[in-house]
Amino acid sequence: MVAVVVGVMAGAGAWTGAGTADASRVWAACGMSSSETKLVATYPKAHLQCGTANWGFRHIKARHLEEWQNLANIERKNWRDIADMAIEKSLTAPDKSGPAGGSKYCYSGQIYLVNHVNGRIEKTVQPTVIVGGDGTIITAYPGGGCRG
């Protein structure tokens, strides 16, 4: 028997879409004129800034929005909700972590996505979060996981 307790699957260490450690977190908006260093969200080991096409929120939105939205559709949520949950889990309780080359570091934490209509786990994902040496999130995408 597996119990779900406030978004954490007991015994498995994986998070479900049932909740996050900080369900009230709202990402700040990155408008066209927003500075690349504008803070979008803060996590225990890193922070997400607006960034550019190569890093941060703008990179994640441009390169990985569709992947995140496909997962969010399972839970009938916005892509940012699932990306936030995955980033939080990966940084707070990673299943794998390690150097990612240069001064970058990789974090990966398994999450479960729940179909809230039938209550079943529909998909298990091993998201990847790459953080720069300065604590800035460079990218976050579903799948891949950290090597090692």
N, C-alpha and C positions, 0 to 999 in steps of 0.2 A: 504494500500500500504506500502511496506517495501523497504527502500532504502539501498543499500550497499555503504558505504563510506570508502575508503581506508582500507578495511578489517574489518571494524566494522559495525555490523548491527545496524543501528540507532534505538534507542528505546528499543532494546532487550539486549544490553550489551554483545552480543556474537560475537565472531570473526569468520570470514570465511577464507577459504584458499585463498581468493582473495589477501591477503597481511598480513604483520605482522608489528608490531611497528618498527622492525629493520630488514628489508628484506635483508640487506647486511651482517648480522652476519654469520660467517662461524665458525663451530666448529673446534677446533684444533684436530689433530690426536692423538690417544693413541696407540702407538706401543707396542710391546711385552716388550721392555725395558723402556718404559715411566714410570716415577715415579707416584705413586698413587695420589700424590698431584699436578700433572701437571694440569694447568687450561685449560679447554676445552671451556667454555663459561661463560660470566658474565651476570647476570640479575639484575634488580633493588633491589631485596630482597635476592638474593642468587647467588651462583656460582656453576658451574658443573665442577668437577675434574675427572680425569681418574678413580680413585677409585679402587675398588676390586670387587670380585664376589658378595659382600654384599652391596655395595653402589656405587653411582656415575655412570659415563658413562659405565664402564665395566659391572656393574650390569644391567643397563637399556638395554644395547645391548644383554646381555646373556639371560635375562628373558623376555624382552618386545619387542624386535626387530620385531618379526613376527606380533604382534598386531599393532605396529606403521606402519609397511609396508603395512598391509592390508588396513589401512586407507589412507596411502599415494597413494596407487594404484588408489583410487577414483580420486585424483587430478593429477595423473601421475607425482608424485614427489618421492623423496627419503624419507625414514622413518625419517631421521634426520630433514628434513624441517618441517614435521608435528609435530614431538616431540618438536622442537624448538618453533613453533607457539603456541602449547598448553602450554608449560612451561611459555613462555612470557605472554600469556593471564592470566594464573592461578596466576602468581606472581604479575602482574601489576594491574589487575582488577578482583580479584576473586569474584565469585558468592557466594562461601562458603569458610570459613577458620576457623581454630580452632586448639586447642591442639591435638596432635596425640600420646600422651603418652611419658613419659620421658621428655626429652628436645626437642622433635620433634614437628613440626608444619605442618599442612596440608593446602594446597591451592588447590582450584578447580575452574576453569573457563570454561564455556561452549563455544565450538567452533562448527562451521558448516563447513562441507566439501562439496566443490562444484565440480560437474562434469563440467569441462570446455568445453566439447563438446556440451552439451545441455544447460549449464548455470543454471542448477537446483541444489538446495541443496539436496545432496544425503544422508547425514547422519549428525546427531547431536550427539556430544560426550561431556561427562562431565569428562575430564581427572583429574587425581590426581597427585599432586606433594608433596612429603614429604621432608621437609628441617630440618636438624639438628640444634641444638642450636647455632652452630658456623657459620651458613649460608651456609653450604654445602648441595647440593641436594643429598639426599639419593636415591630416586627413582622417576620416573615419568612414569605413565602408563595410557592408555586410559580407561575410565570408572571408576566406583566406586564412585568418588566424595568424599568430606569430609562429615563426619557425623555431625549432629547438625544443 
